[in-house]
Amino acid sequence: MAQKLCDYPLIFALANPVPEISLEDLKQVKTKFIYGTGRSDYQNQINNVLAFPYIFRASIDTNSSTISDNMKLAAAFALSKLAKEEVPE
């Protein structure tokens, strides 16, 4: 699956304790990527609590019983927008 991704993918593998794809496995098929994991034993740890509220909010707002790929994309775009905002003092 990772081979089919774009040339320079952004991957947040946040499942714990075993991410959806390991950094080591990704390195076998991609040379350029941005990778974040919820594991604290990696330097690029992302606290998965940052991503989950957006996904759960989308499911509540739409009365969904499942999390769709579109909801995951919307959460990623919301986090991207949030990351670009000024940080208040």
ROTORVEX-870850 format. One record per residue (C-alpha): residue number from 1; residue in three letters; chain; x, y, z. Coordinates in Angstrom, 2 decimals, always signed. Each point is the difference from the previous one (the first is absolute). Example, Ala and Ser with C-alpha at 12.3 -4.5 7.8 and 13.67 -1.06 7.14 Angstrom:
+-----+------+-------+---------+---------+---------+
!  nr ! rest ! kette !      xx !      yy !      zz !
+-----+------+-------+---------+---------+---------+
!   1 !  ALA !     A !  +12.30 !   -4.50 !   +7.80 !
!   2 !  SER !     A !   +1.37 !   +3.44 !   -0.66 !
+-----+------+-------+---------+---------+---------+
//
This chain:
+-----+------+-------+---------+---------+---------+
!  nr ! rest ! kette !      xx !      yy !      zz !
+-----+------+-------+---------+---------+---------+
!   1 !  MET !     A !   +0.00 !   +0.00 !   +0.00 !
!   2 !  ALA !     A !   +2.81 !   +2.44 !   +0.84 !
!   3 !  GLN !     A !   +1.44 !   -0.49 !   -3.49 !
!   4 !  LYS !     A !   -3.20 !   +1.47 !   -1.48 !
!   5 !  LEU !     A !   +0.27 !   +3.23 !   +2.00 !
!   6 !  CYS !     A !   +1.18 !   +3.24 !   -1.57 !
!   7 !  ASP !     A !   +3.72 !   +0.70 !   -0.35 !
!   8 !  TYR !     A !   +0.25 !   +1.92 !   +3.29 !
!   9 !  PRO !     A !   -2.79 !   -1.23 !   +2.32 !
!  10 !  LEU !     A !   -0.93 !   +1.26 !   +3.45 !
!  11 !  ILE !     A !   -0.79 !   -2.98 !   +2.23 !
!  12 !  PHE !     A !   -1.31 !   +0.13 !   +3.55 !
!  13 !  ALA !     A !   +0.07 !   -3.60 !   +1.22 !
!  14 !  LEU !     A !   -1.51 !   +0.64 !   +3.43 !
!  15 !  ALA !     A !   -1.27 !   -3.42 !   +1.06 !
!  16 !  ASN !     A !   +1.57 !   -1.22 !   +3.23 !
!  17 !  PRO !     A !   +1.87 !   -2.10 !   +0.85 !
!  18 !  VAL !     A !   +0.43 !   -1.10 !   -3.64 !
!  19 !  PRO !     A !   -0.30 !   +2.77 !   -2.64 !
!  20 !  GLU !     A !   -1.92 !   -0.68 !   -3.22 !
!  21 !  ILE !     A !   +3.37 !   -0.02 !   -1.78 !
!  22 !  SER !     A !   +3.38 !   -0.01 !   +1.66 !
!  23 !  LEU !     A !   +2.70 !   +2.51 !   -0.85 !
!  24 !  GLU !     A !   +2.28 !   -2.87 !   -0.94 !
!  25 !  ASP !     A !   -2.54 !   -1.49 !   -2.43 !
!  26 !  LEU !     A !   -0.68 !   +3.40 !   -1.56 !
!  27 !  LYS !     A !   +3.72 !   +0.57 !   -0.59 !
!  28 !  GLN !     A !   +0.09 !   -3.19 !   -2.07 !
!  29 !  VAL !     A !   -2.38 !   +1.43 !   -2.63 !
!  30 !  LYS !     A !   +0.35 !   +3.80 !   +0.25 !
!  31 !  THR !     A !   +3.03 !   +2.26 !   +0.14 !
!  32 !  LYS !     A !   -1.78 !   +3.32 !   +0.64 !
!  33 !  PHE !     A !   -2.83 !   +0.32 !   +2.49 !
!  34 !  ILE !     A !   -1.15 !   +1.70 !   +3.18 !
!  35 !  TYR !     A !   -0.87 !   -2.52 !   +2.70 !
!  36 !  GLY !     A !   -1.44 !   +0.42 !   +3.45 !
!  37 !  THR !     A !   -0.94 !   -2.69 !   +2.47 !
!  38 !  GLY !     A !   -1.65 !   -0.11 !   +3.39 !
!  39 !  ARG !     A !   +2.84 !   -2.07 !   +1.42 !
!  40 !  SER !     A !   +2.19 !   +1.73 !   +2.55 !
!  41 !  ASP !     A !   +3.06 !   -2.06 !   -0.98 !
!  42 !  TYR !     A !   +0.23 !   +1.86 !   -3.32 !
!  43 !  GLN !     A !   +1.38 !   +3.54 !   -0.32 !
!  44 !  ASN !     A !   -2.94 !   +1.05 !   -2.15 !
!  45 !  GLN !     A !   -2.73 !   -0.81 !   +2.52 !
!  46 !  ILE !     A !   -3.32 !   +1.75 !   -0.53 !
!  47 !  ASN !     A !   -2.38 !   -0.12 !   +2.89 !
!  48 !  ASN !     A !   -3.02 !   -1.61 !   -1.60 !
!  49 !  VAL !     A !   -2.33 !   +2.07 !   +2.19 !
!  50 !  LEU !     A !   +0.65 !   +2.81 !   -2.51 !
!  51 !  ALA !     A !   -1.65 !   -1.90 !   -2.84 !
!  52 !  PHE !     A !   -2.83 !   -1.87 !   +1.66 !
!  53 !  PRO !     A !   -2.25 !   +2.92 !   +1.06 !
!  54 !  TYR !     A !   -0.52 !   +1.07 !   -3.62 !
!  55 !  ILE !     A !   -0.91 !   -3.49 !   -1.11 !
!  56 !  PHE !     A !   -2.40 !   -0.52 !   +2.90 !
!  57 !  ARG !     A !   -1.53 !   +3.46 !   -0.55 !
!  58 !  ALA !     A !   -0.67 !   -0.87 !   -3.64 !
!  59 !  SER !     A !   -1.68 !   -3.27 !   +0.98 !
!  60 !  ILE !     A !   -2.19 !   +1.76 !   +2.57 !
!  61 !  ASP !     A !   -0.95 !   +2.82 !   -2.38 !
!  62 !  THR !     A !   -1.07 !   -2.47 !   -2.69 !
!  63 !  ASN !     A !   -1.55 !   -2.65 !   +2.28 !
!  64 !  SER !     A !   +2.39 !   -2.53 !   -1.50 !
!  65 !  SER !     A !   +0.52 !   -3.48 !   +1.34 !
!  66 !  THR !     A !   +3.33 !   -0.40 !   -1.84 !
!  67 !  ILE !     A !   +3.02 !   +2.18 !   -0.77 !
!  68 !  SER !     A !   +0.31 !   +0.47 !   -3.77 !
!  69 !  ASP !     A !   +3.06 !   +0.86 !   -2.07 !
!  70 !  ASN !     A !   -1.53 !   +3.42 !   -0.70 !
!  71 !  MET !     A !   -0.27 !   +0.62 !   +3.74 !
!  72 !  LYS !     A !   +3.65 !   -0.92 !   +0.43 !
!  73 !  LEU !     A !   +0.95 !   +2.41 !   -2.78 !
!  74 !  ALA !     A !   -2.10 !   +2.76 !   +1.54 !
!  75 !  ALA !     A !   +1.78 !   -0.54 !   +3.32 !
!  76 !  ALA !     A !   +3.39 !   +0.17 !   -1.73 !
!  77 !  PHE !     A !   -0.94 !   +3.26 !   -1.74 !
!  78 !  ALA !     A !   -1.33 !   +1.47 !   +3.25 !
!  79 !  LEU !     A !   +3.26 !   -0.85 !   +1.78 !
!  80 !  SER !     A !   +1.99 !   +1.47 !   -2.89 !
!  81 !  LYS !     A !   -1.97 !   +3.24 !   +0.23 !
!  82 !  LEU !     A !   +0.40 !   +0.10 !   +3.77 !
!  83 !  ALA !     A !   +3.76 !   -0.57 !   -0.26 !
!  84 !  LYS !     A !   +0.32 !   +3.13 !   -2.16 !
!  85 !  GLU !     A !   -1.76 !   +2.33 !   +2.46 !
!  86 !  GLU !     A !   +1.88 !   +2.48 !   +2.15 !
!  87 !  VAL !     A !   +0.71 !   -1.24 !   +3.50 !
!  88 !  PRO !     A !   -1.37 !   +2.42 !   +2.61 !
!  89 !  GLU !     A !   +2.28 !   +1.10 !   +2.83 !
+-----+------+-------+---------+---------+---------+
//
